[in-house]
Amino acid sequence: MQFRQAAPYRVPVIVRAYAVAPRMQSVRSMSPLRAAALAVVAVFSLVACGGEADVPAPGELVRSSKERITQAAPQADLAAVVDGATTFAFDVYRKLPATRENTAFSPYSVSVALSMTYPGARGSTRDAFEDVLHVTIPEDRYHRAMNTIDSALRSRGQGAQGKDGRPFRLRINNQLFGQLDQHFETPFLDTLSAEYGAGMRLLDFQKKPEPSRQAINDWVSTNTEKLIPELLEDGTITSDTVLALVNTLYFNAAWKTKFDHDQTQNGAFTRRDGSTTQVPMMSKESMAVNYGMLDGVEVLELPYSGDEVSMVLLVPPAGKLGELEQSLDGGKVRAFIGALQERNVGVRMPKFEARAQADLKDVLSALGLGVAFSGDADLSGMTGQKELALTAVVHEAVVKTDEDGTEAAAATAVIAGRTSIPEYIEVDRAFVYLIRDRATGALLFIGRIGDPGASGS
């Protein structure tokens, strides 16, 4: 059903869509990520004349009459969507800038952002979304599977601990922010409400773009425990903006077995280029972990409190990190996970903080979504107008890991063979890390640590 009170335009409009950077405004330079929470924002803009005058006040929350669907998707559909999302994750990861020593990326964030945009696509633009997201089942079943994965993730950590001594948190929130007098298509809104739980908060982008920007930032800040206080910078919301789709994810978990603070000492770490540096190395003499080796790559899985989410470290031989990164795909990750066996060993690894920011427009275009950023885009499922197009997809993520656990976050603006086991496992060279949900296999974060002592960018 239509969101109540959202009055439609009654005159023809010329529609253009922008994500975070209206009118092809340059996206801010890709500085280090800011926090451990995840926000996905898709911002669309239009140039239009006319509109209803009698509308609700800005800030009012309105909802579709469609309630969030709780019926679970079939297991086969879940497997298909997770497989597709994993393929998409590494498609993007391999194309991210390779110049940074340390990176962080949330494939789940980007997938949710694009999946919320996908119901509005039509024709060849819809085909492009399906190809890039590796959608292999009918669209309605795809959204139901995304809904089920979301519900599964929300259920994690019952009774578990966060790294800050508070309860475990894996929080996901979806929200629409729409121009108060703009028409949006009923099927599009109903899908976002029923499958993504997204209501709409009305804002007056047209007359009050700056207060609207601040309202979105405040919502993101609240839902990321103030770790992303200003997702949208000055100028990203203008009087042309009509819609923002926002997803936030916040992760805070203690290790199942914590490292001893008094055992952390500086140790040698081999960087990507083969040089060495001294960095703080966490240590635990005896720890229950899963460990394996495949094709010369050491694989170490460290569970978080509750045993439902884990960090997986992929540690190749020195100088082989780039080769490993280019080889990663869903099948490779499954093989690495399959090589794991339970062990009780000592573990030494670096404390680290990885921050990264990237404009994914070029990456997604190279993967086949270029039509959505062009004049040939058809996103008429959103507003009923064929002129809608995207201009940017900006992603931010951060992962902070220490003796107690991990706090992680991201922001996307859519602009979505075994060998002998060593007595002591030492992660003393560049590695790839994954944070994954163990039951579904969903990848929440991916990144590299080439130099734990670097500034994070």
Secondary structure as the mmCIF struct_conf table of DSSP 4:
data_model
#
loop_
_struct_conf.conf_type_id
_struct_conf.id
_struct_conf.beg_label_comp_id
_struct_conf.beg_label_asym_id
_struct_conf.beg_label_seq_id
_struct_conf.end_label_comp_id
_struct_conf.end_label_asym_id
_struct_conf.end_label_seq_id
HELX_LH_PP_P HELX_LH_PP_P1 GLN A 2 PHE A 3
TURN_TY1_P TURN_TY1_P1 ARG A 4 GLN A 5
HELX_LH_PP_P HELX_LH_PP_P2 ALA A 7 TYR A 9
BEND BEND1 VAL A 11 VAL A 11
STRN STRN1 ILE A 14 VAL A 15
BEND BEND2 ALA A 19 ALA A 21
HELX_RH_3T_P HELX_RH_3T_P1 PRO A 22 MET A 24
HELX_LH_PP_P HELX_LH_PP_P3 GLN A 25 SER A 29
HELX_LH_PP_P HELX_LH_PP_P4 SER A 31 LEU A 33
BEND BEND3 ALA A 36 ALA A 36
STRN STRN2 ALA A 37 VAL A 47
BEND BEND4 ALA A 53 ASP A 54
HELX_LH_PP_P HELX_LH_PP_P5 PRO A 56 ALA A 57
TURN_TY1_P TURN_TY1_P2 PRO A 58 GLY A 59
STRN STRN3 LEU A 61 VAL A 62
BEND BEND5 SER A 65 SER A 65
HELX_LH_PP_P HELX_LH_PP_P6 LYS A 66 ILE A 69
HELX_LH_PP_P HELX_LH_PP_P7 GLN A 71 PRO A 74
HELX_RH_AL_P HELX_RH_AL_P1 GLN A 75 LYS A 95
BEND BEND6 LEU A 96 LEU A 96
BEND BEND7 ALA A 98 ALA A 98
BEND BEND8 GLU A 101 GLU A 101
STRN STRN4 ASN A 102 ASN A 102
STRN STRN5 PHE A 105 PHE A 105
HELX_RH_AL_P HELX_RH_AL_P2 PRO A 107 THR A 117
HELX_RH_3T_P HELX_RH_3T_P2 TYR A 118 GLY A 120
HELX_RH_AL_P HELX_RH_AL_P3 GLY A 123 LEU A 133
TURN_TY1_P TURN_TY1_P3 HIS A 134 HIS A 134
BEND BEND9 ILE A 137 ILE A 137
HELX_RH_AL_P HELX_RH_AL_P4 GLU A 139 ARG A 154
TURN_TY1_P TURN_TY1_P4 SER A 155 GLY A 159
STRN STRN6 GLN A 161 GLN A 161
TURN_TY1_P TURN_TY1_P5 LYS A 163 ASP A 164
BEND BEND10 GLY A 165 ARG A 166
STRN STRN7 PRO A 167 PRO A 167
STRN STRN8 ARG A 169 GLN A 179
TURN_TY1_P TURN_TY1_P6 LEU A 180 ASP A 181
HELX_RH_AL_P HELX_RH_AL_P5 THR A 186 TYR A 196
STRN STRN9 GLY A 199 LEU A 203
TURN_TY1_P TURN_TY1_P7 PHE A 205 LYS A 207
HELX_RH_AL_P HELX_RH_AL_P6 PRO A 209 ASN A 223
TURN_TY1_P TURN_TY1_P8 THR A 224 LYS A 226
BEND BEND11 LEU A 227 PRO A 229
BEND BEND12 LEU A 231 LEU A 232
HELX_LH_PP_P HELX_LH_PP_P8 GLU A 233 GLU A 233
TURN_TY1_P TURN_TY1_P9 ASP A 234 GLY A 235
BEND BEND13 THR A 236 ILE A 237
TURN_TY1_P TURN_TY1_P10 SER A 239 ASP A 240
STRN STRN10 THR A 241 ALA A 254
STRN STRN11 TRP A 255 TRP A 255
BEND BEND14 LYS A 256 THR A 257
HELX_LH_PP_P HELX_LH_PP_P9 LYS A 258 ASP A 260
HELX_RH_3T_P HELX_RH_3T_P3 HIS A 261 GLN A 263
STRN STRN12 GLN A 265 THR A 270
TURN_TY1_P TURN_TY1_P11 ARG A 272 ASP A 273
BEND BEND15 GLY A 274 GLY A 274
STRN STRN13 THR A 276 LEU A 294
TURN_TY1_P TURN_TY1_P12 ASP A 295 GLY A 296
STRN STRN14 VAL A 297 PRO A 303
STRN STRN15 TYR A 304 TYR A 304
TURN_TY1_P TURN_TY1_P13 SER A 305 GLY A 306
BEND BEND16 ASP A 307 GLU A 308
STRN STRN16 VAL A 309 VAL A 315
HELX_LH_PP_P HELX_LH_PP_P10 PRO A 316 PRO A 316
BEND BEND17 PRO A 317 PRO A 317
TURN_TY1_P TURN_TY1_P14 ALA A 318 GLY A 319
HELX_RH_AL_P HELX_RH_AL_P7 LEU A 321 SER A 327
HELX_RH_AL_P HELX_RH_AL_P8 GLY A 330 GLY A 338
TURN_TY1_P TURN_TY1_P15 ALA A 339 ALA A 339
STRN STRN17 GLN A 341 PRO A 350
STRN STRN18 PHE A 352 ASP A 359
HELX_RH_AL_P HELX_RH_AL_P9 LYS A 361 LEU A 364
HELX_RH_PI_P HELX_RH_PI_P1 SER A 365 LEU A 369
HELX_RH_3T_P HELX_RH_3T_P4 GLY A 370 PHE A 373
BEND BEND18 SER A 374 SER A 374
TURN_TY1_P TURN_TY1_P16 GLY A 375 ASP A 376
HELX_RH_AL_P HELX_RH_AL_P10 SER A 380 THR A 383
BEND BEND19 GLY A 384 GLY A 384
TURN_TY1_P TURN_TY1_P17 LYS A 386 GLU A 387
STRN STRN19 VAL A 394 THR A 401
BEND BEND20 GLU A 403 ASP A 404
STRN STRN20 GLY A 405 ALA A 413
HELX_LH_PP_P HELX_LH_PP_P11 SER A 420 PRO A 422
BEND BEND21 GLU A 423 GLU A 423
STRN STRN21 TYR A 424 GLU A 426
STRN STRN22 ARG A 429 ARG A 429
STRN STRN23 PHE A 431 ASP A 437
TURN_TY1_P TURN_TY1_P18 ARG A 438 THR A 440
STRN STRN24 LEU A 443 ILE A 449
BEND BEND22 GLY A 450 GLY A 450
TURN_TY1_P TURN_TY1_P19 PRO A 452 GLY A 453
BEND BEND23 ALA A 454 ALA A 454
#
